[in-house]
Amino acid sequence: MMRGLETPVRQRRRGVFTEVSKVAFESTPESLLKDIEAIPYKLVTEDMENYSSAQYRLRAIVREELRLAMGMSLRPEDKAVHLTEGIEESNISEKYYEPPLMQVIPSACASCHENQYEVSNMCKGCTAHPCQEVCPKDAISFVDGKSVIDQEKCIKCGRCKSICPYDAIAKKERPCRKACGVGAIGSDKYGRAQINPDKCVSCGMCMVSCPFGAISDKSQIFQLARSLKEGGEIIAEIAPAFVGQFGDNITPRNIKAALQELGFAEVYEVALGADIGAISEAHHYVNKVVTGELPFLLTSCCPSWSMLAKLYFPDIADQVSQELTPMVATARTIKQEHPNAKVVFIGPCAAKKLEASRRTVRSDVDFVVTYEELQAMFDAKEIDLTKYAAESSFHDATGAGRGYACAGGVADAIEKCVNEYYPGIDVNIEHAEGLAECKKMLIMAKAGKMNGCLIEGMGCPGGCIAGAGTNIPVAKAKKALANYVKSSTEQIPPRELEEIELK
């Protein structure tokens, strides 16, 4: 996992988001098209070290990244389409995401091998020939004393790799395909990665795993910046995984003040909605699962997990909790207090972009941006978070709700509520992280091996702190979140939250 590394791919992506934000904040109607067309030349310059034809390719990639960053789709390869074609539909302050969210940029894809074993120069040509001896298809021969694998005969069993005493046989696997837990990535006729939209649950793990930056998602950063420029009441709700994402010493007060400087009227914690959900799901577990009315309960806060259950396991999809996700519960709380405001969810998750676009929640969440995209907006406005500090910190939520951001945190919060409201009731918890493990868990649940359990699923290995829109390594984020949870004034949500009517 390359998360948290400041790679050239990451820098290019940040540059695209920053420049798109600048255009949205600063361009006039007369200069808009010209300013957009100038971005590839601004980011990929001719005075770059070792300038070559590679720079022409980089500009082609940046052009497609620009379109996705503005909420538009990639251009077709078989006909001429101008860079800014379709800008009229995006040059507005409100534009919802249109699937598919994750898209492969053809010019950036390296056509990696899907699954292939290959002998490296580490081969010593040992006389025991163990690789040849264990091969069930006689696919290995020796040429000039070195092992060679016949790819036509090879069945990818991996026995040769496991037996080689010099670790000279490498398994070459497409990184995005390996990261996809639902088998949604295949190949087009040219061998480039291709995402099957019928299988994809938009977790974004393919995007963060591609070392070429060939997979990107659509963004609302352009529309949000436009809306902030126009003014009006725009309120941010920020997910608890924000801790540490904007710098080692950046406090909630710094972030709150920086968001206000950006143009937000107020800032709420999404962990407030998590607290509300934890109480509701605690009651649901005790009243439905403990009584035997339902076999088990699946948590609902992770949209990729919920989509996985509904798409691949329709027989048990009704066991997914019907409680509002923290994002939606918080948004509805905000809309009750500020009915005319636009609500912006700021979080680590790519899949939230599509969750917010669902018909049932469109009126509540108007924009979704990630921490990565928000940092680019700060950069565009030259906002140094260390120079801003709000008069007060966040006081909307408890340690339980804030803990939702880490794998296992959702179930832990629900268990704490059960222990508080129903003393003596035991909670049987099972949790899985990463879609491949989540799928295994759901198979077991369907087979009746998880009855009586509260089952938490997280699409990203590590939970929300490992989402596709984060800025720092997962281990660092986990430590920062643990400290934040521990320092919370209240650890368990109060019963008064039960009285909030959000349906």
C-alpha positions in Angstrom: 0.0 0.0 0.0 1.4 3.4 -1.0 -0.8 5.4 1.3 0.9 8.4 2.8 3.9 8.3 0.4 4.5 11.6 -1.4 4.9 10.0 -4.8 4.9 11.9 -8.2 1.5 10.4 -8.9 0.1 11.8 -5.7 1.7 15.2 -6.4 0.2 15.3 -9.9 -3.2 14.4 -8.5 -3.0 17.1 -5.8 -1.8 19.6 -8.5 -4.9 18.9 -10.6 -7.3 19.4 -7.7 -5.5 22.6 -6.6 -5.5 24.1 -10.1 -9.2 23.2 -10.7 -10.0 24.8 -7.3 -8.1 28.0 -8.3 -10.0 28.2 -11.6 -13.3 27.8 -9.8 -12.4 30.5 -7.2 -10.7 33.0 -9.5 -11.7 32.6 -13.1 -14.2 34.9 -14.8 -16.8 33.6 -17.3 -14.6 35.1 -20.1 -11.4 33.4 -18.9 -12.7 30.0 -17.8 -12.1 27.9 -20.8 -8.6 29.4 -21.4 -7.7 28.9 -17.8 -8.7 25.3 -17.9 -6.8 24.6 -21.1 -3.7 26.1 -19.6 -3.6 23.7 -16.6 -1.8 20.8 -18.3 1.0 23.1 -19.4 1.2 24.6 -16.0 1.6 21.2 -14.3 3.8 19.6 -17.0 6.4 22.1 -18.1 9.0 21.8 -20.9 11.8 22.8 -18.5 11.3 19.7 -16.5 14.3 17.5 -15.9 14.9 15.0 -18.7 12.1 16.4 -20.7 11.0 14.0 -23.4 8.0 12.5 -25.1 6.9 11.3 -21.7 5.8 14.8 -20.9 3.4 14.8 -23.8 1.9 11.6 -22.4 1.7 13.2 -18.9 -0.2 16.1 -20.4 -2.7 13.7 -22.0 -3.2 12.1 -18.6 -3.6 15.4 -16.8 -6.3 16.4 -19.3 -8.4 13.4 -18.4 -7.8 13.9 -14.7 -9.0 17.5 -15.2 -12.3 16.3 -16.6 -12.9 13.9 -13.8 -11.9 16.6 -11.2 -14.6 18.8 -12.7 -17.2 16.0 -12.5 -17.2 15.2 -16.2 -16.5 11.8 -17.8 -13.4 10.7 -19.7 -13.3 11.5 -23.4 -13.9 8.6 -25.9 -10.9 7.3 -27.7 -12.5 6.9 -31.1 -13.6 10.5 -31.8 -12.4 14.0 -31.3 -13.8 15.6 -28.2 -12.4 18.9 -26.9 -11.0 19.1 -23.3 -13.7 21.4 -22.2 -16.6 19.8 -24.0 -19.5 19.4 -21.6 -18.3 22.2 -19.3 -21.7 23.9 -19.5 -23.2 21.0 -17.5 -20.4 21.2 -14.9 -20.1 25.0 -14.7 -22.7 25.2 -12.1 -22.6 25.3 -8.3 -24.6 22.0 -7.9 -23.7 18.8 -9.7 -24.2 15.4 -8.4 -22.0 12.5 -9.1 -23.0 10.3 -12.0 -21.7 6.7 -12.0 -19.4 5.1 -12.8 -17.4 6.8 -10.1 -14.1 5.0 -10.6 -12.7 5.3 -14.1 -9.5 4.0 -15.8 -7.6 6.6 -17.8 -6.4 4.6 -20.9 -3.3 6.7 -21.6 -2.1 6.2 -18.1 -2.6 2.4 -17.8 0.5 0.3 -18.2 -1.4 -2.9 -19.2 0.0 -4.8 -16.2 -0.1 -8.6 -16.3 -3.2 -9.9 -14.6 -1.5 -12.9 -13.1 1.8 -14.3 -14.3 4.8 -16.1 -12.8 8.2 -15.1 -14.2 11.7 -16.1 -13.5 14.0 -13.1 -12.5 17.7 -12.7 -12.8 18.0 -14.1 -9.2 17.9 -17.6 -10.7 21.1 -19.5 -9.9 20.3 -22.4 -12.2 20.6 -24.9 -9.3 21.1 -28.5 -10.4 18.3 -29.8 -8.1 15.7 -28.0 -10.4 13.0 -28.0 -7.7 10.8 -25.6 -9.7 10.8 -28.0 -12.6 10.2 -31.0 -10.4 7.0 -29.5 -8.7 5.5 -28.1 -11.9 2.4 -30.2 -12.7 2.2 -29.1 -16.3 5.9 -29.4 -17.4 5.9 -25.6 -18.0 9.4 -25.1 -16.8 12.6 -25.8 -18.8 16.2 -24.7 -18.6 17.8 -22.4 -21.2 21.5 -21.6 -20.8 21.3 -23.0 -17.3 18.5 -20.7 -16.2 14.8 -21.6 -15.5 12.2 -20.4 -18.0 8.5 -20.6 -17.6 6.3 -21.4 -20.7 3.3 -19.1 -20.2 1.2 -21.1 -22.5 1.5 -24.2 -20.3 1.6 -22.4 -16.9 -1.6 -22.7 -14.8 -0.6 -20.1 -12.2 -0.5 -22.5 -9.3 2.5 -20.9 -7.7 4.3 -24.1 -6.7 7.5 -23.1 -8.4 7.6 -19.8 -6.5 7.0 -21.4 -3.2 9.7 -24.0 -3.7 12.5 -21.8 -5.1 15.3 -21.5 -2.6 16.5 -18.2 -4.0 13.1 -16.5 -4.3 13.9 -16.0 -7.9 10.4 -16.5 -9.3 8.1 -13.5 -9.1 4.3 -13.3 -9.2 3.4 -10.4 -11.4 -0.1 -9.3 -10.6 -2.0 -6.3 -11.6 -2.0 -4.1 -8.4 -5.5 -2.7 -9.0 -6.9 -6.2 -9.6 -5.2 -7.5 -6.5 -6.7 -4.7 -4.4 -10.2 -5.3 -5.6 -12.1 -7.5 -3.2 -15.1 -8.1 -5.5 -13.3 -9.1 -8.8 -14.5 -6.0 -10.6 -11.3 -5.5 -12.6 -10.6 -7.2 -15.9 -8.9 -6.2 -19.2 -10.0 -4.5 -22.4 -8.9 -5.7 -25.8 -5.6 -3.9 -25.5 -4.8 -5.5 -22.1 -5.5 -2.3 -20.1 -7.4 -2.4 -16.9 -11.2 -2.2 -17.2 -13.7 -1.8 -14.3 -17.0 -3.7 -14.5 -19.5 -1.2 -13.2 -22.0 -4.0 -12.4 -19.5 -5.5 -9.9 -17.8 -2.4 -8.5 -18.8 -1.0 -5.1 -16.7 2.2 -5.4 -14.4 1.6 -2.4 -11.5 3.2 -4.3 -8.9 0.6 -3.3 -7.9 0.1 -7.0 -7.3 3.8 -7.3 -4.9 4.1 -4.4 -3.1 0.9 -5.4 -2.3 1.8 -9.0 1.4 2.9 -9.2 0.7 4.7 -12.4 -2.2 6.8 -11.3 -4.3 5.3 -14.0 -7.5 5.1 -12.0 -9.2 8.2 -10.8 -12.6 9.1 -9.4 -15.0 12.0 -10.2 -15.0 15.0 -8.0 -17.3 17.9 -6.9 -14.4 20.1 -6.0 -15.1 22.5 -8.9 -18.7 22.9 -8.0 -18.1 23.3 -4.3 -15.5 26.0 -4.9 -18.0 27.8 -7.2 -20.7 27.6 -4.5 -18.3 28.9 -1.8 -17.4 31.8 -4.1 -21.0 32.7 -4.7 -21.7 32.8 -0.9 -24.8 31.7 0.9 -25.1 29.4 3.9 -22.8 26.4 3.4 -22.2 24.1 6.3 -19.5 21.4 6.6 -19.9 18.1 8.3 -16.5 16.4 8.8 -15.9 12.7 9.5 -13.9 11.7 12.6 -11.0 10.3 10.5 -9.9 13.9 9.9 -7.5 13.7 12.9 -3.9 13.9 11.7 -4.9 14.2 8.0 -3.8 17.9 7.7 -0.6 17.9 9.6 0.9 16.5 12.8 0.1 19.4 15.0 -3.2 20.5 13.4 -6.0 20.6 16.0 -9.7 20.5 15.5 -9.7 24.3 16.3 -7.2 24.8 13.4 -9.4 22.8 11.0 -12.6 24.5 12.1 -11.1 28.0 11.6 -9.6 27.1 8.2 -12.9 25.8 7.0 -14.5 29.1 8.1 -11.8 30.9 6.2 -12.6 28.9 3.1 -16.2 30.1 3.3 -18.1 27.6 5.5 -20.7 29.1 7.8 -20.4 26.3 10.5 -18.7 23.0 11.1 -20.4 19.9 12.6 -18.9 16.5 13.5 -20.2 13.5 11.6 -19.5 11.6 14.8 -22.7 13.2 16.0 -24.6 11.1 13.5 -22.5 8.1 14.6 -23.6 8.6 18.2 -27.2 8.7 17.1 -26.7 5.5 15.0 -24.9 3.7 17.8 -27.9 4.2 20.2 -30.4 3.1 17.5 -28.5 0.0 16.5 -28.0 -1.0 20.1 -31.8 -1.0 20.6 -32.2 -2.8 17.3 -29.7 -5.5 18.3 -31.3 -6.1 21.7 -34.9 -6.0 20.5 -34.5 -7.9 17.3 -31.4 -10.1 17.4 -31.2 -11.0 21.1 -34.9 -11.9 21.0 -34.3 -14.2 18.0 -36.6 -12.2 15.7 -33.7 -11.6 13.4 -30.7 -14.0 13.0 -28.1 -11.2 13.0 -27.5 -7.5 12.3 -25.2 -6.0 9.7 -24.0 -2.5 10.4 -24.7 0.1 7.7 -22.2 3.0 8.0 -19.8 1.8 5.2 -21.5 2.3 1.8 -19.2 -0.2 0.1 -20.0 -2.9 2.7 -23.7 -2.2 2.4 -23.5 -2.3 -1.4 -21.6 -5.5 -1.3 -24.3 -7.1 0.8 -27.1 -5.9 -1.3 -25.4 -6.7 -4.7 -23.9 -10.1 -3.9 -26.1 -11.4 -1.1 -29.6 -10.3 -1.8 -31.0 -13.1 0.4 -29.6 -11.5 3.5 -29.6 -7.8 2.4 -32.6 -7.0 4.6 -30.3 -7.7 7.6 -28.4 -4.5 6.9 -29.4 -2.0 9.5 -32.0 0.5 8.3 -30.6 3.2 10.5 -29.3 6.3 8.9 -25.6 6.4 8.2 -23.6 8.9 10.3 -23.2 11.2 7.2 -27.0 11.3 6.5 -28.0 11.5 10.2 -25.7 14.5 10.7 -26.9 16.1 7.5 -30.5 15.8 8.6 -29.7 17.3 12.0 -28.1 20.2 10.2 -31.0 20.7 7.8 -33.4 20.8 10.7 -31.5 23.7 12.3 -30.6 25.3 8.9 -33.2 24.4 6.4 -31.8 26.6 3.6 -28.2 25.6 4.0 -26.1 23.5 1.7 -24.4 20.6 3.5 -21.0 19.4 2.6 -19.7 16.0 3.8 -15.9 16.0 4.2 -14.4 12.6 4.7 -12.0 9.8 3.7 -14.4 7.8 1.6 -14.8 7.6 -2.2 -18.0 5.5 -1.9 -19.8 8.3 0.1 -19.9 10.3 -3.2 -22.4 7.8 -4.6 -24.2 7.3 -1.3 -24.9 11.1 -1.3 -26.3 10.9 -4.8 -29.0 8.4 -4.0 -32.4 9.8 -4.4 -33.3 9.3 -0.8 -30.5 11.5 0.6 -30.0 14.0 -2.2 -31.9 16.7 -0.4 -29.7 16.3 2.7 -26.1 16.1 1.4 -25.3 18.5 -1.4 -21.6 18.0 -1.8 -19.0 15.3 -0.9 -15.3 15.9 -0.9 -12.4 13.9 0.5 -9.6 15.1 2.8 -7.3 14.9 -0.2 -9.6 17.3 -2.2 -10.0 19.6 0.8 -6.3 19.9 1.2 -6.1 21.0 -2.4 -8.7 23.6 -1.8 -6.7 25.0 1.2 -3.7 25.0 -1.1 -5.6 26.9 -3.8 -6.6 29.6 -1.3 -3.1 29.5 0.3 -4.6 28.8 3.7 -2.0 27.7 6.2 -3.9 25.8 8.9 -1.3 26.6 11.6 -2.2 30.3 11.3 -5.9 29.8 12.1 -7.6 28.8 15.3 -11.3 28.9 16.1 -12.5 30.1 19.5 -13.9 26.6 20.3 -13.2 23.1 19.2 -15.7 20.4 18.2 -18.2 19.4 20.9 -20.8 17.6 18.9 -19.9 14.0 19.6 -18.5 11.4 22.1 -15.6 9.1 22.0 -17.9 6.3 20.9 -19.0 8.1 17.7 -15.5 9.3 16.9 -14.3 5.7 17.2 -16.4 4.8 14.1 -13.5 5.8 11.9 -11.4 2.7 12.8 -12.1 -0.9 11.9 -14.0 -2.4 14.9 -15.0 1.0 16.2 -18.7 0.8 15.0 -19.3 -2.5 16.8 -17.4 -1.2 19.9 -19.6 1.9 20.1 -22.8 -0.2 19.8 -21.6 -2.6 22.4 -20.9 0.3 24.8 -24.4 1.5 24.3 -25.9 -1.9 24.9 -23.8 -2.3 28.1 -25.0 1.2 29.2 -28.7 0.8 28.4 -29.1 -3.0 28.8 -26.8 -4.2 31.7 -26.2 -7.9 31.6 -26.8 -8.3 27.8 -23.8 -9.8 26.0 -23.0 -8.6 22.5 -21.6 -11.2 20.1 -19.4 -9.2 17.7 -17.8 -10.2 14.4 -16.1 -7.7 12.1 -14.3 -7.8 8.8 -12.2 -5.3 7.0 -11.4 -5.3 3.3 -14.0 -6.4 0.8 -12.5 -9.9 0.3 -12.8 -10.6 4.0 -16.2 -8.9 4.2 -17.4 -11.3 1.4 -16.2 -14.3 3.4 -18.0 -13.0 6.5 -21.3 -12.7 4.5 -20.9 -16.2 3.1 -20.7 -17.5 6.7 -23.6 -15.4 7.8 -25.7 -16.7 4.9 -24.8 -20.2 5.9 -26.2 -19.6 9.4 -22.8 -19.5 11.2 -23.2 -15.9 12.5 -26.6 -16.1 14.1 -26.9 -13.9 17.2 -24.1 -11.7 16.0 -23.6 -8.0 15.4 -21.6 -7.9 12.2 -19.5 -4.9 11.3 -18.0 -4.6 7.8 -15.5 -2.1 6.5 -14.7 -1.9 2.8 -11.2 -0.5 3.4 -8.7 -2.6 5.3 -8.3 -0.6 8.5 -11.6 1.2 8.3 -12.4 4.8 7.4 -8.9 5.9 8.4 -7.7 3.9 5.4 -10.2 5.3 2.9 -9.2 6.3 -0.6 -9.4 10.0 0.1 -7.0 10.1 3.1 -3.6 11.8 3.2 -1.5 9.9 5.7 -0.3 6.3 6.4 -3.0 4.1 8.1 -0.9 3.3 11.2 -0.3 7.0 11.8 -4.0 7.8 11.4 -5.0 5.0 13.7 -2.7 6.3 16.5 -4.0 9.9 16.0 -7.7 8.7 16.2 -7.1 6.7 19.3 -5.7 9.7 21.1 -8.7 11.8 19.9 -11.2 9.3 21.1 -9.4 8.9 24.5 -9.4 12.7 25.0 -13.1 13.1 24.3 -15.0 14.7 27.2 -17.9 12.2 26.9 -17.3 8.5 26.0 -20.9 7.3 25.6 -23.7 9.1 23.8 -26.4 10.5 26.2 -30.0 9.2 26.0 -31.2 12.6 24.9 -30.1 11.7 21.4 -32.8 9.1 21.2 -35.3 11.9 21.1 -34.0 13.3 17.8 -36.4 12.6 15.0 -34.6 12.3 11.7 -36.6 9.9 9.5 
